[in-house]
């Protein structure tokens, strides 16, 4: 069926453009990379990219959503297997650390997107707004907030957890052999054990043992 073959080829080309854009954006960021740079890597013209994505900004958003979808699918698989939200978050970090290009992509674009005119600004803002409440809610379920130091709440710990993952990622991309990013985040979460609710036997990082064996 000619029509089906054309659609399949089109989807394969779109996927190739996305994967290439992930790599090129990770290396040079959004601002310094042109459609011509990406097109050259793919082996097509800039007009060929515009056939699939109407602008460089649209391509960036597609890259960000593709990365988010990959992470969400991996986390859901872990949740379906019984992992906690925090445990699946650390497992996701471990997965991403096997793809340094993806970590660098996030680090570079998140830094650039602090500028309000950046096309990824709203994406990163809403991403932070969406992730924080979910992790804070899970931590409230297992942490006795009355045991925490004055001024510290489950939401505070959730902010620390996200900031630690992001900050360590920014260090890690300069030398991916210098330390275990996911392992460091897991150690932080395990330090919360003294603050768990009385009688609650919860291992927040359900995948820690598997991570140690990798």
N, C-alpha and C positions, 0 to 999 in steps of 0.2 A: 504494500500500500504506500504509494509515493507520499501522500500527506502525512502519514504516521512517521515515515522515515525522516521527513523534513523536520517534524516537531522534535523527534529524538535528537537529531543532529543539532537543532537549535538549543535544546536543553543542555546538551553536552558542551556546546560552545559557551553558553551562559555560565555554566559551572566552571569552565576553564578560566573565563574572565574573572569570576569571583575569587577563585583560588589564587590567581596571579595577583589580583589587586590586594589581597590580604598580605601577600609576601612583599609587594612593592611599597604599600602604605606602611608596613612594619619597618621597613628599611629607611624610608625617607619622610614619613609622616604624610599628612594630607596636603599641607600648604606648598611643599616643595616638589611634589610629584604631579606630573601632568598626565592627561589621557594618552598623550603620545608615548610617554614612558611605559605605561601599562600595555598599550597596543603593541609596542615594539617587542615586549616580552612574550605576548601571546602570538605574535606573528600576523597581526591584522592591522588595519588602519584605524585611526581614532573614530572615523565614521562608522566602522564596524562595531566598535564598542557602543556608540550612541544608538545603534539599532536595537540594543538590548537594554541600555540604561540611558535615560534622557540627558543626564549631566554627570559630571564628576561627583557632585554632591549626592546624587541619587545612587551612584555606585558605592560611595562610602557608606551610606545608610544600609544598602543591601549587604555589604560586608559585615557591618556591625550586627545586623539582625541575623545573619547566617551564623556568626560566631555565638551569638546569644542562644540561638536554636540548638546548636551543637551542645553547648553547656547544659541547657535545660533538659535535653534528652538524656544526657549522661546522669544528671542529678536525679531525674525521675526514675531511671533504672535502679539507682541505688535506693531510692525511697521505697520502690516496689519490693526490694529485697530486704527491707526492714531497717535501713539506715535512718538516723535522725536527720533533720534538716542541716544541723551543724556538721554532722558526720559526712553527709553527702557534699557539703560545701568544701570541706577539706579534701575529700576524694576528687572533686572537680579540679582543685588546685594541683593535685598530684598528676592528674591527666594532662592538664595544660602545661605543666613543667616538662612533659615529654615533647612538647612542641614550643620551643623557645620563641619561635617566630610569632606565635599567637600571643604569648605573654608580652613580647615587645610591642606588638600591634596595640594592645590595650594600653600599655604604659605611655606610648608615644601619643596616641590619639586622645587619651584622657587628659594629658597635659595640655595639648593644643586646644582641646574643647573647652578649657576654662574661659576662653575668649567668647563673648556672647555672639559674635558674628560667625563663629565656626559652625558649619552645618551639623556637627555632632553634639553641639552644646546641650540642646534640649534632651537628646537621647541619654547622655551621661547624667544629667540632672535628674531625670525621671527614673533612671536605673537605680541611682542611689536612694531615691525616695521610695522605690518599690521594694528593694532588698532589705533595707534596715528594719522596717516594721515586722517582717516575717521572722527574722532572726531574733529580734528583741522579744517577740511573743513566745517563741520556743524557749528562750532562756528564762523568761518569767515562769514557765511551767516547771523548771527543774532547779532554779536557783532561789534560795531563801534570801530575799533582798535585805532582810533585817541583819543578816550576817556580813553584808558587804561594808566596806569602809564608808564613813560619812561622805555623802555627796555622790556616791556611786550607785547606779541602778542597773537593772538588766539592759536598759537601752544604752547606758554608758558602755557597758561591756560589749554590746553588739557593735557600737561605733568603733571601739578599740579593735575588735576582731576584723572588721572590714578594712580599717586603716592599716592594720598590721599586714594583711594579705596584699594590699595595694602597695604599701611602702616597701615591703620586702621584695615585691616583684620589681620595683624600680631599681633596687640594688642588684638583684639577682641577674638581670639581663646583661649587666656589664661583665659578669663572670659566672656562668651557669654551673660551674664546678665548685664554687666557693662555699656553698652551703645548701641545705635541703629546705627550700622555701615552705613546702607543704608540711614538712616535719616540724619546722619552727612554729607554724600556726597551730599544729596539733598539740605541741608542748604547752602553748599558751592556754588552750582550751582545757587541757588536763589539769592545769594549775587552778582551775575553778572548783576542783573537787571539794575543798573545805567549805565551800559556800552552797553546796547542794542542800536541798530540803531534807529535813530529818527523816531518816528511814527510807530515803529514796536511793535505790541502787541503779543508777543510770550511768552507762558509759557513753559520754557525749560523742567521743570519737570512736564509733563502732568499727571503723576500718583501719584503726591505727596499726594493729598487728599485721594486717595484710600489707600495709604501706611499708612497714619495717622490713618485710621479707623481699621487697621488690629491688 
